[in-house]
Amino acid sequence: MIAKTDVSNCRDTLSNHIGDRIYLRSNGGRRRTVVHEGYLESCSPNVFTVRCPVSTNYDEHVCFSYVDVLTGVVEIALNADELDEILEEDE
């Protein structure tokens, strides 16, 4: 069971990285993995938002809950080396 303090710790950890480049790997359904690359934009009480630049005129925003991170549905990497490690686990 996930404790309230676990969610709080996750939120506090991510709050320290607002504005930083972040990589996310999530389940896209049907055995598909989606990797998002962007900037941590905000940390609300229950979700965090990542701004992913798609082109010069368009930014995609994705939101995930801290519970997704704690349960492993979403994996976070703060640099490309950590992302490579996460992607190697998938193979």
PyMOL Python script that loads the backbone (N, CA, C, O; Angstrom):
from pymol import cmd

cmd.read_pdbstr("""\
ATOM      1  N   MET A   1       0.840  -1.177   0.000  1.00  0.00           N
ATOM      2  CA  MET A   1       0.000   0.000   0.000  1.00  0.00           C
ATOM      3  C   MET A   1       0.889   1.244   0.000  1.00  0.00           C
ATOM      4  O   MET A   1       1.909   1.290   0.686  1.00  0.00           O
ATOM      5  N   ILE A   2       0.497   2.228  -0.760  1.00  0.00           N
ATOM      6  CA  ILE A   2       1.262   3.466  -0.859  1.00  0.00           C
ATOM      7  C   ILE A   2       0.812   4.422   0.242  1.00  0.00           C
ATOM      8  O   ILE A   2      -0.373   4.728   0.371  1.00  0.00           O
ATOM      9  N   ALA A   3       1.770   4.883   1.026  1.00  0.00           N
ATOM     10  CA  ALA A   3       1.463   5.786   2.133  1.00  0.00           C
ATOM     11  C   ALA A   3       1.452   7.228   1.634  1.00  0.00           C
ATOM     12  O   ALA A   3       2.074   7.564   0.627  1.00  0.00           O
ATOM     13  N   LYS A   4       0.738   8.055   2.360  1.00  0.00           N
ATOM     14  CA  LYS A   4       0.641   9.464   2.024  1.00  0.00           C
ATOM     15  C   LYS A   4       2.022  10.131   2.044  1.00  0.00           C
ATOM     16  O   LYS A   4       2.286  11.043   1.260  1.00  0.00           O
ATOM     17  N   THR A   5       2.887   9.678   2.932  1.00  0.00           N
ATOM     18  CA  THR A   5       4.231  10.247   3.013  1.00  0.00           C
ATOM     19  C   THR A   5       5.059   9.907   1.776  1.00  0.00           C
ATOM     20  O   THR A   5       5.921  10.686   1.370  1.00  0.00           O
ATOM     21  N   ASP A   6       4.798   8.744   1.178  1.00  0.00           N
ATOM     22  CA  ASP A   6       5.504   8.367  -0.057  1.00  0.00           C
ATOM     23  C   ASP A   6       5.167   9.348  -1.182  1.00  0.00           C
ATOM     24  O   ASP A   6       6.053   9.792  -1.912  1.00  0.00           O
ATOM     25  N   VAL A   7       3.886   9.680  -1.315  1.00  0.00           N
ATOM     26  CA  VAL A   7       3.450  10.625  -2.339  1.00  0.00           C
ATOM     27  C   VAL A   7       4.067  11.994  -2.066  1.00  0.00           C
ATOM     28  O   VAL A   7       4.527  12.671  -2.986  1.00  0.00           O
ATOM     29  N   SER A   8       4.073  12.392  -0.812  1.00  0.00           N
ATOM     30  CA  SER A   8       4.648  13.683  -0.429  1.00  0.00           C
ATOM     31  C   SER A   8       6.144  13.734  -0.742  1.00  0.00           C
ATOM     32  O   SER A   8       6.635  14.739  -1.255  1.00  0.00           O
ATOM     33  N   ASN A   9       6.863  12.663  -0.439  1.00  0.00           N
ATOM     34  CA  ASN A   9       8.294  12.603  -0.735  1.00  0.00           C
ATOM     35  C   ASN A   9       8.557  12.667  -2.237  1.00  0.00           C
ATOM     36  O   ASN A   9       9.490  13.337  -2.679  1.00  0.00           O
ATOM     37  N   CYS A  10       7.747  11.982  -3.007  1.00  0.00           N
ATOM     38  CA  CYS A  10       7.880  11.986  -4.463  1.00  0.00           C
ATOM     39  C   CYS A  10       7.646  13.405  -4.997  1.00  0.00           C
ATOM     40  O   CYS A  10       8.406  13.890  -5.837  1.00  0.00           O
ATOM     41  N   ARG A  11       6.601  14.060  -4.510  1.00  0.00           N
ATOM     42  CA  ARG A  11       6.284  15.424  -4.934  1.00  0.00           C
ATOM     43  C   ARG A  11       7.425  16.381  -4.571  1.00  0.00           C
ATOM     44  O   ARG A  11       7.825  17.209  -5.389  1.00  0.00           O
ATOM     45  N   ASP A  12       7.946  16.267  -3.350  1.00  0.00           N
ATOM     46  CA  ASP A  12       9.034  17.140  -2.916  1.00  0.00           C
ATOM     47  C   ASP A  12      10.293  16.934  -3.755  1.00  0.00           C
ATOM     48  O   ASP A  12      10.978  17.897  -4.099  1.00  0.00           O
ATOM     49  N   THR A  13      10.592  15.685  -4.081  1.00  0.00           N
ATOM     50  CA  THR A  13      11.765  15.386  -4.898  1.00  0.00           C
ATOM     51  C   THR A  13      11.627  15.994  -6.283  1.00  0.00           C
ATOM     52  O   THR A  13      12.568  16.602  -6.794  1.00  0.00           O
ATOM     53  N   LEU A  14      10.450  15.834  -6.898  1.00  0.00           N
ATOM     54  CA  LEU A  14      10.241  16.394  -8.233  1.00  0.00           C
ATOM     55  C   LEU A  14      10.199  17.918  -8.201  1.00  0.00           C
ATOM     56  O   LEU A  14      10.634  18.566  -9.154  1.00  0.00           O
ATOM     57  N   SER A  15       9.688  18.496  -7.126  1.00  0.00           N
ATOM     58  CA  SER A  15       9.617  19.958  -7.016  1.00  0.00           C
ATOM     59  C   SER A  15      10.999  20.597  -7.090  1.00  0.00           C
ATOM     60  O   SER A  15      11.141  21.729  -7.554  1.00  0.00           O
ATOM     61  N   ASN A  16      12.004  19.880  -6.638  1.00  0.00           N
ATOM     62  CA  ASN A  16      13.374  20.395  -6.690  1.00  0.00           C
ATOM     63  C   ASN A  16      13.913  20.469  -8.115  1.00  0.00           C
ATOM     64  O   ASN A  16      14.951  21.087  -8.353  1.00  0.00           O
ATOM     65  N   HIS A  17      13.214  19.840  -9.069  1.00  0.00           N
ATOM     66  CA  HIS A  17      13.694  19.785 -10.450  1.00  0.00           C
ATOM     67  C   HIS A  17      12.799  20.548 -11.420  1.00  0.00           C
ATOM     68  O   HIS A  17      12.880  20.322 -12.628  1.00  0.00           O
ATOM     69  N   ILE A  18      11.953  21.440 -10.928  1.00  0.00           N
ATOM     70  CA  ILE A  18      11.086  22.222 -11.812  1.00  0.00           C
ATOM     71  C   ILE A  18      11.963  23.060 -12.738  1.00  0.00           C
ATOM     72  O   ILE A  18      12.886  23.742 -12.294  1.00  0.00           O
ATOM     73  N   GLY A  19      11.658  22.995 -14.023  1.00  0.00           N
ATOM     74  CA  GLY A  19      12.434  23.699 -15.038  1.00  0.00           C
ATOM     75  C   GLY A  19      13.548  22.873 -15.642  1.00  0.00           C
ATOM     76  O   GLY A  19      14.124  23.259 -16.659  1.00  0.00           O
ATOM     77  N   ASP A  20      13.861  21.742 -15.030  1.00  0.00           N
ATOM     78  CA  ASP A  20      14.929  20.874 -15.532  1.00  0.00           C
ATOM     79  C   ASP A  20      14.412  19.969 -16.652  1.00  0.00           C
ATOM     80  O   ASP A  20      13.216  19.694 -16.748  1.00  0.00           O
ATOM     81  N   ARG A  21      15.332  19.520 -17.487  1.00  0.00           N
ATOM     82  CA  ARG A  21      15.004  18.561 -18.541  1.00  0.00           C
ATOM     83  C   ARG A  21      14.725  17.218 -17.864  1.00  0.00           C
ATOM     84  O   ARG A  21      15.418  16.821 -16.927  1.00  0.00           O
ATOM     85  N   ILE A  22      13.695  16.530 -18.359  1.00  0.00           N
ATOM     86  CA  ILE A  22      13.278  15.272 -17.746  1.00  0.00           C
ATOM     87  C   ILE A  22      12.859  14.305 -18.855  1.00  0.00           C
ATOM     88  O   ILE A  22      12.345  14.717 -19.894  1.00  0.00           O
ATOM     89  N   TYR A  23      13.082  13.045 -18.620  1.00  0.00           N
ATOM     90  CA  TYR A  23      12.693  11.988 -19.553  1.00  0.00           C
ATOM     91  C   TYR A  23      11.718  11.064 -18.829  1.00  0.00           C
ATOM     92  O   TYR A  23      11.945  10.694 -17.677  1.00  0.00           O
ATOM     93  N   LEU A  24      10.643  10.695 -19.500  1.00  0.00           N
ATOM     94  CA  LEU A  24       9.637   9.815 -18.910  1.00  0.00           C
ATOM     95  C   LEU A  24       9.408   8.623 -19.830  1.00  0.00           C
ATOM     96  O   LEU A  24       9.336   8.774 -21.050  1.00  0.00           O
ATOM     97  N   ARG A  25       9.296   7.463 -19.249  1.00  0.00           N
ATOM     98  CA  ARG A  25       8.924   6.268 -20.007  1.00  0.00           C
ATOM     99  C   ARG A  25       7.628   5.762 -19.410  1.00  0.00           C
ATOM    100  O   ARG A  25       7.541   5.529 -18.204  1.00  0.00           O
ATOM    101  N   SER A  26       6.621   5.591 -20.253  1.00  0.00           N
ATOM    102  CA  SER A  26       5.328   5.129 -19.761  1.00  0.00           C
ATOM    103  C   SER A  26       4.768   4.068 -20.695  1.00  0.00           C
ATOM    104  O   SER A  26       5.237   3.892 -21.820  1.00  0.00           O
ATOM    105  N   ASN A  27       3.770   3.377 -20.210  1.00  0.00           N
ATOM    106  CA  ASN A  27       3.111   2.334 -20.961  1.00  0.00           C
ATOM    107  C   ASN A  27       2.105   2.975 -21.909  1.00  0.00           C
ATOM    108  O   ASN A  27       1.204   3.690 -21.468  1.00  0.00           O
ATOM    109  N   GLY A  28       2.253   2.725 -23.203  1.00  0.00           N
ATOM    110  CA  GLY A  28       1.345   3.279 -24.197  1.00  0.00           C
ATOM    111  C   GLY A  28       0.229   2.328 -24.568  1.00  0.00           C
ATOM    112  O   GLY A  28      -0.576   2.633 -25.448  1.00  0.00           O
ATOM    113  N   GLY A  29       0.165   1.182 -23.914  1.00  0.00           N
ATOM    114  CA  GLY A  29      -0.869   0.197 -24.227  1.00  0.00           C
ATOM    115  C   GLY A  29      -0.432  -0.737 -25.331  1.00  0.00           C
ATOM    116  O   GLY A  29       0.381  -0.373 -26.180  1.00  0.00           O
ATOM    117  N   ARG A  30      -0.969  -1.938 -25.317  1.00  0.00           N
ATOM    118  CA  ARG A  30      -0.677  -2.955 -26.329  1.00  0.00           C
ATOM    119  C   ARG A  30       0.817  -3.155 -26.546  1.00  0.00           C
ATOM    120  O   ARG A  30       1.308  -3.131 -27.675  1.00  0.00           O
ATOM    121  N   ARG A  31       1.517  -3.350 -25.456  1.00  0.00           N
ATOM    122  CA  ARG A  31       2.958  -3.625 -25.473  1.00  0.00           C
ATOM    123  C   ARG A  31       3.780  -2.514 -26.122  1.00  0.00           C
ATOM    124  O   ARG A  31       4.838  -2.763 -26.699  1.00  0.00           O
ATOM    125  N   ARG A  32       3.285  -1.307 -26.021  1.00  0.00           N
ATOM    126  CA  ARG A  32       3.978  -0.166 -26.609  1.00  0.00           C
ATOM    127  C   ARG A  32       4.492   0.727 -25.484  1.00  0.00           C
ATOM    128  O   ARG A  32       3.768   1.005 -24.528  1.00  0.00           O
ATOM    129  N   THR A  33       5.714   1.165 -25.595  1.00  0.00           N
ATOM    130  CA  THR A  33       6.316   2.046 -24.617  1.00  0.00           C
ATOM    131  C   THR A  33       6.467   3.431 -25.226  1.00  0.00           C
ATOM    132  O   THR A  33       6.931   3.571 -26.358  1.00  0.00           O
ATOM    133  N   VAL A  34       6.075   4.454 -24.475  1.00  0.00           N
ATOM    134  CA  VAL A  34       6.162   5.830 -24.941  1.00  0.00           C
ATOM    135  C   VAL A  34       7.219   6.550 -24.115  1.00  0.00           C
ATOM    136  O   VAL A  34       7.203   6.491 -22.886  1.00  0.00           O
ATOM    137  N   VAL A  35       8.133   7.225 -24.791  1.00  0.00           N
ATOM    138  CA  VAL A  35       9.159   8.016 -24.112  1.00  0.00           C
ATOM    139  C   VAL A  35       8.884   9.488 -24.401  1.00  0.00           C
ATOM    140  O   VAL A  35       8.811   9.901 -25.559  1.00  0.00           O
ATOM    141  N   HIS A  36       8.733  10.271 -23.339  1.00  0.00           N
ATOM    142  CA  HIS A  36       8.529  11.714 -23.459  1.00  0.00           C
ATOM    143  C   HIS A  36       9.799  12.412 -22.994  1.00  0.00           C
ATOM    144  O   HIS A  36      10.423  12.002 -22.016  1.00  0.00           O
ATOM    145  N   GLU A  37      10.170  13.458 -23.698  1.00  0.00           N
ATOM    146  CA  GLU A  37      11.327  14.263 -23.324  1.00  0.00           C
ATOM    147  C   GLU A  37      10.861  15.707 -23.258  1.00  0.00           C
ATOM    148  O   GLU A  37      10.302  16.235 -24.220  1.00  0.00           O
ATOM    149  N   GLY A  38      11.096  16.343 -22.116  1.00  0.00           N
ATOM    150  CA  GLY A  38      10.644  17.717 -21.973  1.00  0.00           C
ATOM    151  C   GLY A  38      11.168  18.357 -20.713  1.00  0.00           C
ATOM    152  O   GLY A  38      12.207  17.964 -20.181  1.00  0.00           O
ATOM    153  N   TYR A  39      10.433  19.352 -20.239  1.00  0.00           N
ATOM    154  CA  TYR A  39      10.829  20.110 -19.061  1.00  0.00           C
ATOM    155  C   TYR A  39       9.746  20.002 -18.002  1.00  0.00           C
ATOM    156  O   TYR A  39       8.562  20.176 -18.292  1.00  0.00           O
ATOM    157  N   LEU A  40      10.153  19.716 -16.777  1.00  0.00           N
ATOM    158  CA  LEU A  40       9.199  19.638 -15.679  1.00  0.00           C
ATOM    159  C   LEU A  40       8.642  21.037 -15.454  1.00  0.00           C
ATOM    160  O   LEU A  40       9.374  21.963 -15.105  1.00  0.00           O
ATOM    161  N   GLU A  41       7.342  21.177 -15.658  1.00  0.00           N
ATOM    162  CA  GLU A  41       6.724  22.496 -15.630  1.00  0.00           C
ATOM    163  C   GLU A  41       6.130  22.839 -14.279  1.00  0.00           C
ATOM    164  O   GLU A  41       6.326  23.948 -13.784  1.00  0.00           O
ATOM    165  N   SER A  42       5.404  21.904 -13.669  1.00  0.00           N
ATOM    166  CA  SER A  42       4.775  22.200 -12.385  1.00  0.00           C
ATOM    167  C   SER A  42       4.516  20.921 -11.604  1.00  0.00           C
ATOM    168  O   SER A  42       4.440  19.824 -12.158  1.00  0.00           O
ATOM    169  N   CYS A  43       4.384  21.105 -10.295  1.00  0.00           N
ATOM    170  CA  CYS A  43       4.057  20.001  -9.393  1.00  0.00           C
ATOM    171  C   CYS A  43       2.859  20.417  -8.552  1.00  0.00           C
ATOM    172  O   CYS A  43       2.987  21.208  -7.617  1.00  0.00           O
ATOM    173  N   SER A  44       1.717  19.885  -8.886  1.00  0.00           N
ATOM    174  CA  SER A  44       0.496  20.138  -8.121  1.00  0.00           C
ATOM    175  C   SER A  44       0.417  19.121  -6.989  1.00  0.00           C
ATOM    176  O   SER A  44       1.256  18.224  -6.910  1.00  0.00           O
ATOM    177  N   PRO A  45      -0.572  19.245  -6.114  1.00  0.00           N
ATOM    178  CA  PRO A  45      -0.666  18.281  -5.001  1.00  0.00           C
ATOM    179  C   PRO A  45      -0.784  16.816  -5.435  1.00  0.00           C
ATOM    180  O   PRO A  45      -0.293  15.931  -4.734  1.00  0.00           O
ATOM    181  N   ASN A  46      -1.427  16.546  -6.576  1.00  0.00           N
ATOM    182  CA  ASN A  46      -1.643  15.157  -6.980  1.00  0.00           C
ATOM    183  C   ASN A  46      -0.989  14.761  -8.290  1.00  0.00           C
ATOM    184  O   ASN A  46      -0.807  13.570  -8.544  1.00  0.00           O
ATOM    185  N   VAL A  47      -0.629  15.725  -9.132  1.00  0.00           N
ATOM    186  CA  VAL A  47      -0.048  15.432 -10.443  1.00  0.00           C
ATOM    187  C   VAL A  47       1.112  16.369 -10.740  1.00  0.00           C
ATOM    188  O   VAL A  47       1.244  17.430 -10.129  1.00  0.00           O
ATOM    189  N   PHE A  48       1.952  15.961 -11.690  1.00  0.00           N
ATOM    190  CA  PHE A  48       2.994  16.840 -12.184  1.00  0.00           C
ATOM    191  C   PHE A  48       2.856  16.949 -13.695  1.00  0.00           C
ATOM    192  O   PHE A  48       2.370  16.029 -14.352  1.00  0.00           O
ATOM    193  N   THR A  49       3.285  18.079 -14.239  1.00  0.00           N
ATOM    194  CA  THR A  49       3.120  18.374 -15.651  1.00  0.00           C
ATOM    195  C   THR A  49       4.484  18.547 -16.309  1.00  0.00           C
ATOM    196  O   THR A  49       5.378  19.196 -15.766  1.00  0.00           O
ATOM    197  N   VAL A  50       4.620  17.950 -17.490  1.00  0.00           N
ATOM    198  CA  VAL A  50       5.848  18.061 -18.269  1.00  0.00           C
ATOM    199  C   VAL A  50       5.494  18.693 -19.610  1.00  0.00           C
ATOM    200  O   VAL A  50       4.563  18.256 -20.285  1.00  0.00           O
ATOM    201  N   ARG A  51       6.252  19.733 -19.992  1.00  0.00           N
ATOM    202  CA  ARG A  51       6.077  20.399 -21.279  1.00  0.00           C
ATOM    203  C   ARG A  51       7.076  19.796 -22.252  1.00  0.00           C
ATOM    204  O   ARG A  51       8.287  19.873 -22.043  1.00  0.00           O
ATOM    205  N   CYS A  52       6.555  19.191 -23.325  1.00  0.00           N
ATOM    206  CA  CYS A  52       7.393  18.522 -24.321  1.00  0.00           C
ATOM    207  C   CYS A  52       7.344  19.315 -25.625  1.00  0.00           C
ATOM    208  O   CYS A  52       6.333  19.282 -26.326  1.00  0.00           O
ATOM    209  N   PRO A  53       8.425  20.028 -25.963  1.00  0.00           N
ATOM    210  CA  PRO A  53       8.434  20.773 -27.232  1.00  0.00           C
ATOM    211  C   PRO A  53       8.381  19.814 -28.425  1.00  0.00           C
ATOM    212  O   PRO A  53       9.229  18.932 -28.562  1.00  0.00           O
ATOM    213  N   VAL A  54       7.384  19.997 -29.277  1.00  0.00           N
ATOM    214  CA  VAL A  54       7.225  19.159 -30.462  1.00  0.00           C
ATOM    215  C   VAL A  54       7.791  19.879 -31.683  1.00  0.00           C
ATOM    216  O   VAL A  54       8.495  19.284 -32.499  1.00  0.00           O
ATOM    217  N   SER A  55       7.477  21.149 -31.792  1.00  0.00           N
ATOM    218  CA  SER A  55       8.020  21.979 -32.870  1.00  0.00           C
ATOM    219  C   SER A  55       8.202  23.384 -32.315  1.00  0.00           C
ATOM    220  O   SER A  55       7.946  23.628 -31.136  1.00  0.00           O
ATOM    221  N   THR A  56       8.642  24.301 -33.156  1.00  0.00           N
ATOM    222  CA  THR A  56       8.865  25.667 -32.680  1.00  0.00           C
ATOM    223  C   THR A  56       7.561  26.371 -32.303  1.00  0.00           C
ATOM    224  O   THR A  56       7.573  27.331 -31.533  1.00  0.00           O
ATOM    225  N   ASN A  57       6.447  25.899 -32.841  1.00  0.00           N
ATOM    226  CA  ASN A  57       5.162  26.549 -32.590  1.00  0.00           C
ATOM    227  C   ASN A  57       4.239  25.760 -31.673  1.00  0.00           C
ATOM    228  O   ASN A  57       3.157  26.239 -31.332  1.00  0.00           O
ATOM    229  N   TYR A  58       4.640  24.572 -31.269  1.00  0.00           N
ATOM    230  CA  TYR A  58       3.715  23.714 -30.529  1.00  0.00           C
ATOM    231  C   TYR A  58       4.440  22.955 -29.427  1.00  0.00           C
ATOM    232  O   TYR A  58       5.478  22.334 -29.656  1.00  0.00           O
ATOM    233  N   ASP A  59       3.879  23.018 -28.242  1.00  0.00           N
ATOM    234  CA  ASP A  59       4.366  22.244 -27.098  1.00  0.00           C
ATOM    235  C   ASP A  59       3.265  21.302 -26.639  1.00  0.00           C
ATOM    236  O   ASP A  59       2.114  21.706 -26.478  1.00  0.00           O
ATOM    237  N   GLU A  60       3.625  20.058 -26.432  1.00  0.00           N
ATOM    238  CA  GLU A  60       2.694  19.071 -25.896  1.00  0.00           C
ATOM    239  C   GLU A  60       2.861  19.050 -24.374  1.00  0.00           C
ATOM    240  O   GLU A  60       3.984  19.113 -23.873  1.00  0.00           O
ATOM    241  N   HIS A  61       1.774  18.965 -23.655  1.00  0.00           N
ATOM    242  CA  HIS A  61       1.823  18.864 -22.198  1.00  0.00           C
ATOM    243  C   HIS A  61       1.301  17.490 -21.785  1.00  0.00           C
ATOM    244  O   HIS A  61       0.241  17.056 -22.236  1.00  0.00           O
ATOM    245  N   VAL A  62       2.054  16.818 -20.931  1.00  0.00           N
ATOM    246  CA  VAL A  62       1.612  15.536 -20.400  1.00  0.00           C
ATOM    247  C   VAL A  62       1.599  15.628 -18.880  1.00  0.00           C
ATOM    248  O   VAL A  62       2.467  16.255 -18.274  1.00  0.00           O
ATOM    249  N   CYS A  63       0.609  14.998 -18.281  1.00  0.00           N
ATOM    250  CA  CYS A  63       0.467  15.003 -16.829  1.00  0.00           C
ATOM    251  C   CYS A  63       0.428  13.563 -16.320  1.00  0.00           C
ATOM    252  O   CYS A  63      -0.175  12.682 -16.934  1.00  0.00           O
ATOM    253  N   PHE A  64       1.077  13.353 -15.200  1.00  0.00           N
ATOM    254  CA  PHE A  64       1.064  12.049 -14.552  1.00  0.00           C
ATOM    255  C   PHE A  64       0.889  12.257 -13.057  1.00  0.00           C
ATOM    256  O   PHE A  64       1.243  13.307 -12.520  1.00  0.00           O
ATOM    257  N   SER A  65       0.348  11.266 -12.403  1.00  0.00           N
ATOM    258  CA  SER A  65       0.211  11.346 -10.950  1.00  0.00           C
ATOM    259  C   SER A  65       1.461  10.764 -10.294  1.00  0.00           C
ATOM    260  O   SER A  65       2.200   9.989 -10.902  1.00  0.00           O
ATOM    261  N   TYR A  66       1.674  11.154  -9.053  1.00  0.00           N
ATOM    262  CA  TYR A  66       2.816  10.640  -8.309  1.00  0.00           C
ATOM    263  C   TYR A  66       2.642   9.143  -8.030  1.00  0.00           C
ATOM    264  O   TYR A  66       3.625   8.415  -7.889  1.00  0.00           O
ATOM    265  N   VAL A  67       1.411   8.698  -7.954  1.00  0.00           N
ATOM    266  CA  VAL A  67       1.127   7.284  -7.736  1.00  0.00           C
ATOM    267  C   VAL A  67       1.611   6.469  -8.935  1.00  0.00           C
ATOM    268  O   VAL A  67       2.080   5.342  -8.774  1.00  0.00           O
ATOM    269  N   ASP A  68       1.497   7.044 -10.143  1.00  0.00           N
ATOM    270  CA  ASP A  68       2.018   6.369 -11.337  1.00  0.00           C
ATOM    271  C   ASP A  68       3.517   6.117 -11.207  1.00  0.00           C
ATOM    272  O   ASP A  68       4.011   5.065 -11.612  1.00  0.00           O
ATOM    273  N   VAL A  69       4.229   7.069 -10.650  1.00  0.00           N
ATOM    274  CA  VAL A  69       5.672   6.927 -10.457  1.00  0.00           C
ATOM    275  C   VAL A  69       5.957   5.874  -9.394  1.00  0.00           C
ATOM    276  O   VAL A  69       6.829   5.024  -9.572  1.00  0.00           O
ATOM    277  N   LEU A  70       5.224   5.933  -8.294  1.00  0.00           N
ATOM    278  CA  LEU A  70       5.460   5.015  -7.183  1.00  0.00           C
ATOM    279  C   LEU A  70       5.113   3.570  -7.526  1.00  0.00           C
ATOM    280  O   LEU A  70       5.719   2.644  -6.988  1.00  0.00           O
ATOM    281  N   THR A  71       4.149   3.370  -8.413  1.00  0.00           N
ATOM    282  CA  THR A  71       3.766   2.015  -8.801  1.00  0.00           C
ATOM    283  C   THR A  71       4.557   1.500  -9.996  1.00  0.00           C
ATOM    284  O   THR A  71       4.422   0.334 -10.366  1.00  0.00           O
ATOM    285  N   GLY A  72       5.377   2.348 -10.605  1.00  0.00           N
ATOM    286  CA  GLY A  72       6.207   1.917 -11.716  1.00  0.00           C
ATOM    287  C   GLY A  72       5.556   2.024 -13.078  1.00  0.00           C
ATOM    288  O   GLY A  72       6.141   1.582 -14.067  1.00  0.00           O
ATOM    289  N   VAL A  73       4.371   2.593 -13.164  1.00  0.00           N
ATOM    290  CA  VAL A  73       3.709   2.784 -14.449  1.00  0.00           C
ATOM    291  C   VAL A  73       4.487   3.805 -15.274  1.00  0.00           C
ATOM    292  O   VAL A  73       4.569   3.694 -16.497  1.00  0.00           O
ATOM    293  N   VAL A  74       5.058   4.800 -14.598  1.00  0.00           N
ATOM    294  CA  VAL A  74       5.879   5.827 -15.227  1.00  0.00           C
ATOM    295  C   VAL A  74       7.258   5.782 -14.582  1.00  0.00           C
ATOM    296  O   VAL A  74       7.378   5.745 -13.357  1.00  0.00           O
ATOM    297  N   GLU A  75       8.292   5.784 -15.412  1.00  0.00           N
ATOM    298  CA  GLU A  75       9.662   5.832 -14.899  1.00  0.00           C
ATOM    299  C   GLU A  75      10.277   7.158 -15.315  1.00  0.00           C
ATOM    300  O   GLU A  75      10.081   7.621 -16.439  1.00  0.00           O
ATOM    301  N   ILE A  76      11.026   7.764 -14.393  1.00  0.00           N
ATOM    302  CA  ILE A  76      11.601   9.085 -14.609  1.00  0.00           C
ATOM    303  C   ILE A  76      13.118   8.987 -14.690  1.00  0.00           C
ATOM    304  O   ILE A  76      13.752   8.269 -13.916  1.00  0.00           O
ATOM    305  N   ALA A  77      13.688   9.724 -15.646  1.00  0.00           N
ATOM    306  CA  ALA A  77      15.142   9.866 -15.754  1.00  0.00           C
ATOM    307  C   ALA A  77      15.442  11.360 -15.852  1.00  0.00           C
ATOM    308  O   ALA A  77      14.769  12.093 -16.576  1.00  0.00           O
ATOM    309  N   LEU A  78      16.446  11.792 -15.124  1.00  0.00           N
ATOM    310  CA  LEU A  78      16.799  13.208 -15.118  1.00  0.00           C
ATOM    311  C   LEU A  78      17.935  13.530 -16.082  1.00  0.00           C
ATOM    312  O   LEU A  78      18.290  14.696 -16.255  1.00  0.00           O
ATOM    313  N   ASN A  79      18.510  12.499 -16.712  1.00  0.00           N
ATOM    314  CA  ASN A  79      19.519  12.729 -17.750  1.00  0.00           C
ATOM    315  C   ASN A  79      19.485  11.560 -18.733  1.00  0.00           C
ATOM    316  O   ASN A  79      18.837  10.543 -18.483  1.00  0.00           O
ATOM    317  N   ALA A  80      20.184  11.717 -19.840  1.00  0.00           N
ATOM    318  CA  ALA A  80      20.139  10.711 -20.907  1.00  0.00           C
ATOM    319  C   ALA A  80      20.741   9.380 -20.468  1.00  0.00           C
ATOM    320  O   ALA A  80      20.307   8.329 -20.941  1.00  0.00           O
ATOM    321  N   ASP A  81      21.728   9.400 -19.578  1.00  0.00           N
ATOM    322  CA  ASP A  81      22.330   8.148 -19.110  1.00  0.00           C
ATOM    323  C   ASP A  81      21.319   7.310 -18.334  1.00  0.00           C
ATOM    324  O   ASP A  81      21.234   6.096 -18.518  1.00  0.00           O
ATOM    325  N   GLU A  82      20.551   7.971 -17.461  1.00  0.00           N
ATOM    326  CA  GLU A  82      19.516   7.252 -16.710  1.00  0.00           C
ATOM    327  C   GLU A  82      18.455   6.711 -17.653  1.00  0.00           C
ATOM    328  O   GLU A  82      17.934   5.617 -17.436  1.00  0.00           O
ATOM    329  N   LEU A  83      18.129   7.461 -18.692  1.00  0.00           N
ATOM    330  CA  LEU A  83      17.142   7.001 -19.675  1.00  0.00           C
ATOM    331  C   LEU A  83      17.637   5.744 -20.371  1.00  0.00           C
ATOM    332  O   LEU A  83      16.870   4.801 -20.565  1.00  0.00           O
ATOM    333  N   ASP A  84      18.917   5.719 -20.751  1.00  0.00           N
ATOM    334  CA  ASP A  84      19.480   4.536 -21.405  1.00  0.00           C
ATOM    335  C   ASP A  84      19.354   3.309 -20.502  1.00  0.00           C
ATOM    336  O   ASP A  84      19.043   2.217 -20.978  1.00  0.00           O
ATOM    337  N   GLU A  85      19.595   3.486 -19.197  1.00  0.00           N
ATOM    338  CA  GLU A  85      19.453   2.379 -18.255  1.00  0.00           C
ATOM    339  C   GLU A  85      18.016   1.880 -18.197  1.00  0.00           C
ATOM    340  O   GLU A  85      17.770   0.674 -18.168  1.00  0.00           O
ATOM    341  N   ILE A  86      17.066   2.815 -18.180  1.00  0.00           N
ATOM    342  CA  ILE A  86      15.645   2.442 -18.125  1.00  0.00           C
ATOM    343  C   ILE A  86      15.257   1.686 -19.399  1.00  0.00           C
ATOM    344  O   ILE A  86      14.553   0.678 -19.336  1.00  0.00           O
ATOM    345  N   LEU A  87      15.715   2.170 -20.544  1.00  0.00           N
ATOM    346  CA  LEU A  87      15.349   1.528 -21.808  1.00  0.00           C
ATOM    347  C   LEU A  87      15.998   0.163 -21.955  1.00  0.00           C
ATOM    348  O   LEU A  87      15.416  -0.724 -22.580  1.00  0.00           O
ATOM    349  N   GLU A  88      17.189  -0.031 -21.398  1.00  0.00           N
ATOM    350  CA  GLU A  88      17.836  -1.337 -21.460  1.00  0.00           C
ATOM    351  C   GLU A  88      17.093  -2.372 -20.643  1.00  0.00           C
ATOM    352  O   GLU A  88      17.103  -3.554 -20.987  1.00  0.00           O
ATOM    353  N   GLU A  89      16.437  -1.941 -19.544  1.00  0.00           N
ATOM    354  CA  GLU A  89      15.657  -2.864 -18.727  1.00  0.00           C
ATOM    355  C   GLU A  89      14.492  -3.440 -19.519  1.00  0.00           C
ATOM    356  O   GLU A  89      14.060  -4.567 -19.277  1.00  0.00           O
ATOM    357  N   ASP A  90      13.987  -2.649 -20.473  1.00  0.00           N
ATOM    358  CA  ASP A  90      12.819  -3.044 -21.263  1.00  0.00           C
ATOM    359  C   ASP A  90      13.159  -4.134 -22.267  1.00  0.00           C
ATOM    360  O   ASP A  90      12.280  -4.896 -22.669  1.00  0.00           O
ATOM    361  N   GLU A  91      14.402  -4.219 -22.673  1.00  0.00           N
ATOM    362  CA  GLU A  91      14.788  -5.194 -23.715  1.00  0.00           C
ATOM    363  C   GLU A  91      14.936  -6.588 -23.188  1.00  0.00           C
ATOM    364  O   GLU A  91      15.254  -7.504 -23.946  1.00  0.00           O
TER     365      GLU A  91
END
""", "prot")
cmd.dss("prot")
cmd.show_as("cartoon", "prot")
cmd.util.cbc("prot")
cmd.orient("prot")
